[in-house]
Amino acid sequence: MSPVPQYPALAVDAACSGNPGILEFRAVVVDAPDSSQSLNGTQVFYRGPYAQGTNNIGEFLALVLGLAYLKKHNLSWPIYTDSVTAMAWVRQRKCKSKIVWGKQNEDLFYAVRKAEDWLRTHTWTNPVLKWETRLWGEIPADYGRKG
């Protein structure tokens, strides 16, 4: 565990109102606070809303899309998440959610299948790291909606 995050990096997070509920997720740039040309907080992608999703699914999809973004742009940055579950699913290359798939969330189902396909057909060298909330505060991609 590092005493400070590695810079530059990508940070991902998801927000879900309900379980299951309306889901959204995004990625933002994490840059050194003292960087003269800081991109800190710049949103690089946003997806949602999806009906009948879960936070874990959103975190998983955000990680996969983040890895794909870094690969596409040839960036060796680490990617941060605060979800141990999403990290495990990415390592296993499989979303292990027990959610019931149906007509209401078929677009989310297809996004998950596409992400799993990407994980099976691509490699990456970017470190997937745990955001240490206790030490560093909320992950920069956080939606700020905690009650």
C-alpha positions as CSV (number, residue, x, y, z in Angstrom):
1,M,0.0,0.0,0.0
2,S,1.4,3.3,-1.1
3,P,1.2,6.4,1.2
4,V,-0.1,8.4,-1.8
5,P,-1.7,7.5,-5.1
6,Q,0.4,7.0,-8.2
7,Y,0.1,9.8,-10.7
8,P,-1.2,10.2,-13.4
9,A,-3.9,7.5,-13.1
10,L,-7.4,6.8,-14.0
11,A,-10.0,6.4,-11.2
12,V,-13.4,4.7,-11.7
13,D,-16.6,4.6,-9.7
14,A,-20.2,3.6,-10.0
15,A,-23.4,4.9,-8.4
16,C,-26.6,2.9,-8.0
17,S,-29.8,4.0,-6.5
18,G,-31.3,0.8,-5.1
19,N,-30.1,-2.8,-5.4
20,P,-30.9,-3.4,-8.1
21,G,-31.6,0.1,-9.2
22,I,-30.6,2.9,-11.6
23,L,-26.9,2.5,-12.4
24,E,-24.3,4.8,-13.8
25,F,-20.5,4.8,-13.8
26,R,-17.5,6.9,-15.0
27,A,-13.8,7.4,-15.1
28,V,-11.8,10.5,-14.3
29,V,-8.1,11.4,-14.5
30,V,-6.2,11.5,-11.2
31,D,-3.2,13.9,-11.6
32,A,-0.7,15.2,-9.1
33,P,-2.2,18.2,-7.2
34,D,0.8,20.3,-8.0
35,S,1.0,19.5,-11.7
36,S,1.3,22.7,-13.8
37,Q,-0.9,21.3,-16.5
38,S,-3.2,19.2,-14.4
39,L,-6.1,17.2,-15.9
40,N,-7.2,16.2,-12.5
41,G,-10.9,15.4,-12.4
42,T,-11.3,15.4,-16.2
43,Q,-14.1,12.8,-17.0
44,V,-12.9,10.5,-19.7
45,F,-16.1,8.5,-20.0
46,Y,-19.6,8.2,-18.5
47,R,-22.2,5.5,-19.0
48,G,-25.7,5.2,-17.9
49,P,-28.3,5.3,-16.7
50,Y,-29.0,1.6,-16.8
51,A,-32.2,0.1,-15.2
52,Q,-31.9,-2.8,-12.7
53,G,-28.2,-2.7,-12.2
54,T,-26.0,-3.0,-9.1
55,N,-23.0,-1.1,-7.9
56,N,-20.7,-4.1,-8.3
57,I,-21.7,-4.5,-12.0
58,G,-21.1,-0.8,-12.5
59,E,-17.6,-0.9,-10.9
60,F,-16.8,-4.0,-13.0
61,L,-17.9,-2.3,-16.2
62,A,-16.0,0.9,-15.3
63,L,-12.8,-1.0,-14.7
64,V,-13.0,-2.8,-18.0
65,L,-13.9,0.3,-20.0
66,G,-11.0,2.1,-18.1
67,L,-8.6,-0.6,-19.1
68,A,-9.8,-0.4,-22.7
69,Y,-9.5,3.4,-22.7
70,L,-5.9,3.2,-21.4
71,K,-5.0,0.5,-24.0
72,K,-6.6,2.5,-26.9
73,H,-4.6,5.6,-25.9
74,N,-1.4,3.7,-25.2
75,L,-1.3,4.9,-21.6
76,S,0.7,3.0,-19.0
77,W,-1.2,4.6,-16.1
78,P,-2.6,2.6,-13.2
79,I,-6.3,2.4,-12.7
80,Y,-7.9,2.8,-9.3
81,T,-11.2,1.4,-8.0
82,D,-12.6,1.2,-4.4
83,S,-14.3,-2.1,-5.3
84,V,-12.5,-5.3,-4.2
85,T,-15.3,-7.3,-5.9
86,A,-14.8,-5.6,-9.3
87,M,-11.1,-6.2,-9.1
88,A,-11.7,-9.9,-8.5
89,W,-14.1,-10.1,-11.3
90,V,-11.7,-8.5,-13.7
91,R,-8.9,-10.9,-12.6
92,Q,-11.3,-13.8,-13.2
93,R,-12.5,-12.2,-16.5
94,K,-16.1,-12.8,-15.5
95,C,-18.9,-10.8,-13.9
96,K,-20.2,-13.1,-11.1
97,S,-23.3,-11.1,-10.3
98,K,-26.4,-13.1,-9.2
99,I,-28.7,-10.4,-10.7
100,V,-31.7,-11.6,-12.6
101,W,-31.3,-10.6,-16.3
102,G,-34.5,-9.7,-18.1
103,K,-36.2,-7.2,-20.5
104,Q,-35.6,-4.3,-18.1
105,N,-31.9,-4.6,-18.0
106,E,-31.0,-6.3,-21.3
107,D,-28.8,-3.3,-22.4
108,L,-26.8,-3.8,-19.2
109,F,-26.6,-7.5,-19.9
110,Y,-25.1,-6.9,-23.3
111,A,-22.6,-4.4,-21.8
112,V,-21.5,-7.0,-19.3
113,R,-21.1,-9.7,-22.1
114,K,-19.2,-7.2,-24.2
115,A,-16.9,-6.4,-21.3
116,E,-16.3,-10.1,-20.6
117,D,-15.5,-10.7,-24.3
118,W,-13.0,-7.8,-24.2
119,L,-11.3,-9.3,-21.1
120,R,-11.0,-12.7,-22.8
121,T,-9.5,-11.3,-26.0
122,H,-7.2,-8.6,-24.7
123,T,-4.2,-8.2,-22.4
124,W,-3.1,-5.2,-20.4
125,T,-0.1,-4.2,-18.3
126,N,-1.8,-1.4,-16.4
127,P,-1.8,-2.0,-12.6
128,V,-5.4,-2.4,-11.2
129,L,-5.1,-0.9,-7.8
130,K,-7.3,-0.4,-4.7
131,W,-8.1,3.2,-3.9
132,E,-7.3,3.6,-0.2
133,T,-10.3,5.6,0.9
134,R,-9.3,5.6,4.6
135,L,-5.9,7.3,3.7
136,W,-6.8,9.4,0.7
137,G,-10.5,10.2,1.0
138,E,-13.2,9.4,-1.5
139,I,-12.1,8.2,-4.9
140,P,-11.9,11.1,-7.3
141,A,-14.6,9.5,-9.6
142,D,-17.1,9.4,-6.6
143,Y,-20.5,10.8,-7.3
144,G,-20.7,12.4,-3.8
145,R,-24.2,11.1,-3.1
146,K,-23.6,9.2,0.1
147,G,-26.1,10.0,2.8
